[in-house]
Amino acid sequence: MPTAVAVTGSDLVLPSPDRHTPGAVPLGAATGAPLAESLAELHALLEQHGWLIVLHSTATDPETIRRVRTARAALEADRVTLVGLDLPPLGLALVALQLRQLSVCDFTPGVLASAARLLAHYVHAGAVLGSLARLDRVPVPLGSHARSRLPGTQYAVLAHPEPRLVKAVPGAELPGPDFATRLYLAHGDRPSTWLGETLARTWQVQSVTEVPLPKDSAAWWGTGKLTEFAAGIPDISVLYQLVSSVRRERCRWCGLEFLGDRCGFCGAPLAPPALRAPAGPRELGREAARGFSRETAREPGRETPRDPVRDFPVARRAAAALPHAGPRPQSGLPGPPGELGPVAPSGTAPRSAPPPGTAPPDRPDSSHPPYR
């Protein structure tokens, strides 16, 4: 089954453009469902799909995000990730639709989760507003604030990818995409004809689809007198080429593939170039274990050669490992500090130290140079 894509409300689920695109899941944990029901729903999604990507707006109520994280922590599920995007509600729903289209392709869950930010870069989202009094998402000049209070005045506001504000009159233009798009419209209390007559023509959209207005749109834009719009790439082949053209990295923490500067699931940042590895720690650990087992495997009936240094006691191993040290009997090695040396045989007088000022006797030449 493809990776599941969930949203924080049923109003963010756009209709599927074809029969191959799976639907989005309005997550019950985000809508205030009891914890037991949220856990059962999350467990069923993981059993069916294996991986779950939860899209939410950065302006979403923190209590909603906390409920989803609580359910994820209760299940100890590391296959669930929350991806926050700084988009208006309709733009967020459009990215969720594009992820649903790509979920049936051969992308791994890590690539799919990190592709959300890439797809959001190509989404143009805005609204036509009847009032700018409470708009705080886009910089608004003081004169526009005052003129928006006049009856019948409307302003076209582009929030993403570049904030822009113009008066919604014939001939006014907003900077649009230079690629083919599909335009989604969601009408509020004050529908606007400027979008269909002017914006759709200047942006050269392929088609226009009307959808219900998301419930959080009025709070996001500061007024219910609006018509929200969002334009994005509709063709799945173009979306596939867009995501496939980006270099993939391997997460050094969880081992998943991802795009960009951090993992889409565990959030680990991209490793510096000197520390990047072709595989994650789990894969590297398994490869090292397999290589170690192959190197240390012994044939039946064949004795493994002994290491002369490894066979010495730990306290004496350093002396035996010197480059000029040859194999010597263990009894001839000096003992570790704090231990007595070899006991002299009975009847033999112990050697005494030479008196002060006396030169030590000459030692025979050694074939090895002294260790420095």
C-alpha positions in Angstrom: 0.0 0.0 0.0 1.2 3.6 -0.7 2.3 5.9 2.1 -0.7 7.5 3.7 -1.1 11.3 3.6 -3.2 12.8 6.4 -4.5 16.3 7.0 -5.9 18.0 10.1 -9.4 18.3 8.8 -11.8 16.9 6.1 -12.1 20.4 4.6 -8.5 20.1 3.4 -9.2 17.1 1.3 -9.4 18.1 -2.4 -11.2 15.7 -4.9 -8.9 13.2 -6.6 -8.2 14.1 -10.3 -8.3 10.5 -11.3 -9.1 7.0 -10.0 -5.5 6.2 -9.3 -5.0 8.9 -6.7 -5.7 7.8 -3.2 -7.7 9.9 -0.8 -6.3 11.9 2.1 -7.0 10.9 5.7 -8.6 13.5 8.0 -6.8 12.5 11.2 -9.1 12.0 14.1 -6.4 12.9 16.6 -6.3 16.4 15.1 -10.0 16.9 15.2 -10.4 16.4 19.0 -11.3 12.7 19.0 -10.8 10.8 22.3 -7.3 9.4 22.8 -8.5 5.7 22.6 -10.1 6.4 19.2 -7.0 8.3 18.0 -4.7 5.5 18.9 -6.9 2.9 17.2 -7.1 5.0 14.0 -3.3 5.7 14.0 -2.5 2.0 14.6 -4.9 0.9 11.8 -3.3 3.4 9.3 0.2 2.1 10.2 -0.9 -1.5 9.8 -2.4 -0.8 6.4 0.1 1.7 4.9 3.2 1.3 7.0 4.1 5.0 6.9 2.0 8.1 7.6 2.7 11.8 6.7 0.6 14.4 8.5 0.5 17.8 6.8 -0.5 20.8 8.8 -0.2 24.6 8.6 2.3 26.4 10.7 -0.6 28.5 11.9 -2.5 25.5 13.2 -3.6 25.6 16.8 -0.7 24.2 18.9 -3.3 22.1 20.8 -4.1 20.2 17.6 -0.4 19.4 17.0 0.0 18.3 20.6 -2.8 15.8 20.3 -1.2 14.2 17.2 2.2 14.0 18.9 0.6 12.5 22.0 -1.0 9.8 20.0 2.3 9.1 18.1 4.3 9.0 21.4 1.8 6.6 23.0 2.3 4.2 20.1 6.0 4.8 20.0 5.6 5.1 16.2 8.7 6.4 14.4 6.9 5.8 11.1 4.7 8.9 11.6 5.9 12.4 10.8 4.3 15.8 11.0 5.2 18.3 8.2 4.4 21.9 8.8 4.1 24.3 5.8 3.7 28.1 5.8 0.8 28.1 3.4 -2.8 29.3 3.4 -5.3 26.5 4.0 -6.2 26.0 0.3 -2.5 25.9 -0.7 -1.9 23.3 2.0 -4.7 21.2 0.6 -3.2 21.5 -2.8 0.2 20.2 -1.6 -1.6 17.3 0.1 -3.2 16.4 -3.2 0.1 16.4 -5.0 1.6 14.2 -2.3 -1.3 11.8 -2.7 -0.6 11.7 -6.5 3.1 10.9 -5.9 2.4 8.3 -3.2 1.6 5.7 -5.9 5.0 6.2 -7.5 8.2 4.5 -6.4 9.3 7.1 -4.0 10.4 6.0 -0.5 8.5 7.5 2.5 11.5 9.7 3.4 11.7 11.2 0.0 7.9 11.7 -0.1 7.9 13.5 3.3 10.7 15.9 2.4 9.2 16.5 -1.0 6.4 18.5 0.6 8.5 21.6 1.1 9.8 21.2 -2.5 6.2 21.1 -3.9 5.2 24.0 -1.7 7.8 26.2 -3.5 5.8 25.8 -6.8 2.4 26.6 -5.3 0.9 30.1 -5.8 -1.7 30.8 -3.1 -3.7 33.9 -2.3 -7.1 35.4 -1.9 -9.3 38.3 -3.0 -10.4 40.1 0.2 -13.1 42.6 0.9 -11.2 43.9 4.0 -7.6 44.3 5.0 -8.2 45.4 8.5 -7.1 42.2 10.2 -4.7 40.8 7.6 -1.3 40.2 9.3 0.1 37.5 7.0 1.2 40.0 4.3 2.6 43.5 4.7 -0.2 46.0 4.0 0.4 49.8 3.3 -1.5 52.2 5.5 -3.3 53.7 2.5 -4.6 50.3 1.4 -5.8 49.6 4.9 -7.9 52.8 4.8 -9.2 52.3 1.3 -10.3 48.7 2.0 -13.0 50.1 4.3 -14.8 51.7 1.3 -17.9 49.8 0.2 -17.3 47.4 -2.8 -13.5 47.6 -2.6 -11.6 44.4 -3.1 -7.9 43.6 -3.0 -6.1 40.6 -4.5 -3.4 39.3 -2.1 -0.7 36.8 -3.0 0.7 35.2 0.1 3.0 32.6 -1.5 5.6 32.3 -2.9 6.1 36.1 -2.8 3.8 38.5 -0.9 2.1 40.9 -3.2 -1.0 43.1 -2.9 -2.9 44.8 -5.7 -6.4 46.3 -6.1 -8.7 43.8 -7.8 -9.7 45.8 -10.8 -9.5 45.0 -14.6 -5.9 45.2 -15.8 -4.3 44.5 -12.4 -1.9 41.6 -12.4 -0.2 39.4 -9.8 3.1 37.7 -10.5 2.2 34.2 -11.5 3.8 30.9 -12.4 5.7 30.4 -15.7 4.5 26.8 -16.0 1.1 25.1 -16.6 -1.1 25.1 -13.6 -4.6 24.2 -12.4 -6.4 26.9 -10.4 -8.6 26.0 -7.4 -11.1 28.5 -6.1 -13.0 28.6 -2.8 -15.7 31.2 -2.4 -16.5 32.8 0.9 -19.1 35.4 1.8 -18.1 37.7 -1.1 -17.4 35.9 -4.4 -15.1 37.6 -6.8 -15.3 37.5 -10.6 -11.9 39.1 -11.0 -10.2 35.7 -10.5 -12.0 34.1 -13.4 -11.9 37.1 -15.7 -8.4 38.4 -15.1 -6.2 36.1 -13.0 -7.0 32.9 -14.9 -6.3 34.7 -18.2 -3.0 36.3 -17.2 -1.7 33.1 -15.5 -2.8 30.9 -18.5 -4.2 28.2 -16.3 -5.3 25.0 -17.9 -8.5 24.5 -15.9 -10.4 26.0 -12.9 -11.9 23.9 -10.2 -14.2 25.2 -7.5 -14.0 23.6 -4.0 -15.6 24.4 -0.6 -13.8 27.0 1.5 -11.7 25.5 4.3 -12.9 26.4 7.7 -9.6 28.0 8.8 -9.5 30.3 5.8 -11.4 33.2 7.5 -9.1 33.2 10.5 -6.0 32.9 8.3 -6.9 35.9 6.1 -8.6 37.9 8.8 -12.0 38.2 7.2 -14.8 36.0 5.9 -15.4 38.3 2.9 -13.0 36.5 0.5 -12.4 34.1 -2.3 -9.3 32.0 -1.8 -7.3 30.6 -4.7 -4.3 28.3 -5.2 -2.6 27.2 -8.4 -0.2 24.3 -8.7 1.2 21.7 -11.2 -1.6 19.2 -12.1 0.4 16.7 -14.2 1.8 13.8 -12.2 4.5 13.2 -14.8 5.8 16.7 -14.2 5.7 16.3 -10.5 7.5 13.0 -10.7 10.3 14.5 -12.8 10.5 17.5 -10.4 11.1 15.3 -7.4 13.3 12.8 -9.2 15.7 15.6 -10.4 16.7 16.5 -6.8 19.7 14.9 -5.2 18.8 12.4 -2.5 20.7 12.1 0.8 20.8 9.3 3.3 19.9 10.2 6.9 22.7 9.3 9.3 20.2 8.8 12.1 17.3 6.7 10.8 18.8 5.6 7.5 15.9 6.9 5.3 16.4 8.9 2.0 15.5 12.5 2.0 15.6 15.7 -0.1 17.0 19.0 1.1 18.8 19.8 4.3 17.0 17.6 6.9 15.3 14.3 7.1 11.5 14.3 6.7 10.9 11.8 9.5 13.4 12.2 12.3 14.4 15.8 11.4 18.1 15.1 11.6 20.1 17.7 9.6 22.2 17.0 6.6 25.6 15.8 7.6 28.7 17.7 6.6 30.4 16.5 3.4 33.2 14.8 5.3 30.8 12.8 7.4 28.3 11.7 4.7 28.0 8.0 4.1 26.2 6.1 1.4 24.1 4.2 3.9 22.6 4.9 7.3 23.9 3.6 10.6 21.7 0.5 10.6 22.8 -0.5 7.1 26.4 0.2 7.9 26.2 -1.8 11.1 24.8 -4.8 9.3 27.4 -4.6 6.6 30.2 -4.3 9.2 28.8 -7.3 11.0 28.6 -9.4 7.9 32.1 -8.4 6.9 33.4 -9.3 10.4 31.8 -12.6 10.3 33.3 -13.5 6.9 36.8 -12.5 8.0 36.6 -14.4 11.3 35.0 -17.5 9.9 37.1 -20.6 10.4 37.1 -23.7 8.3 36.4 -27.0 10.2 39.5 -28.6 11.5 41.7 -25.6 10.8 43.3 -23.8 13.8 43.4 -20.1 13.9 46.9 -18.7 14.1 47.7 -17.1 17.5 48.6 -13.5 17.9 51.8 -13.3 20.0 50.9 -9.9 21.3 47.3 -10.6 22.0 48.2 -13.7 24.0 50.3 -11.8 26.5 48.7 -10.4 29.7 47.2 -7.0 29.4 49.8 -5.4 31.8 52.6 -6.8 29.7 51.2 -6.3 26.2 52.6 -2.8 25.7 56.2 -4.0 26.0 55.7 -6.9 23.7 54.1 -4.7 21.0 57.3 -2.6 20.6 58.6 -2.7 17.0 62.0 -4.1 18.0 60.7 -6.6 20.6 61.1 -10.2 19.6 59.3 -13.2 21.0 60.5 -13.7 24.6 59.4 -16.2 27.2 56.8 -14.8 29.6 59.0 -15.3 32.6 61.6 -13.0 31.2 59.2 -10.0 30.8 59.2 -7.4 33.6 56.2 -7.5 35.8 53.7 -4.7 36.0 54.3 -1.9 38.5 53.8 -2.9 42.1 54.7 -6.6 41.5 57.8 -8.5 42.5 60.2 -9.8 39.9 61.3 -13.4 39.5 62.4 -15.1 42.8 66.1 -16.1 42.8 66.8 -19.8 43.4 67.6 -20.8 47.0 71.2 -20.6 48.0 72.0 -17.8 45.5 72.8 -14.4 46.9 70.8 -11.6 45.4 72.6 -9.1 43.3 73.2 -5.8 44.9 73.2 -2.4 43.3 76.7 -1.0 42.4 78.0 1.6 44.9 77.4 5.2 44.1 79.8 6.7 41.5 80.6 3.3 39.9 79.9 2.9 36.2 77.6 0.1 35.3 79.2 -2.9 33.5 79.3 -2.9 29.8 76.4 -4.7 28.1 76.7 -6.8 25.0 75.8 -5.2 21.7 72.2 -5.8 20.7 71.2 -6.3 17.1 68.2 -4.0 17.6 68.6 -0.2 18.2 67.3 1.2 21.5 63.7 2.3 21.5 63.3 6.0 21.5 
